[in-house]
Amino acid sequence: MEKLFIFCGVFLLVMSCNSKKKFESDKWIPFEEGVYGQNYRYKMLDDLVNNVLKFDSYNSNGTSKNEVYKLIGKPDKILDKMEVYLIQEKIGKIDQNGEIKLYLKYSDNLTLNYWKIQETTYKE
């Protein structure tokens, strides 16, 4: 029985360290701690896309581009009219072996209307 309690305690500790977190702009924007280190971007991604940013397919009530830049900074790159933010770089035994990226797209009036999360894994 004692082993079960120890196992449950360790399990809960591990889960709490890797759990999702509420979005905080000041932790998201710094690249080193956002992507590496504490990896805040990955932990806050769910809250960002589901609760903070507003997406509107009818182009009237989405979060504005300026507001997005205030919240999460400028994108790491732009591809085919989509802004790309690096969320996580997965490190293998020696080199990078994958990444997670957030893609945002704006309507003609510069309000958010689309998002996509892409996870890529490279063979080692």
Summary of the structure (lengths in Angstrom):
residues: 124
radius of gyration: 17.3
end to end distance: 41.3
largest distance: 61.8
contacts: 321
relative contact order: 0.16
helix: 37%
strand: 29%
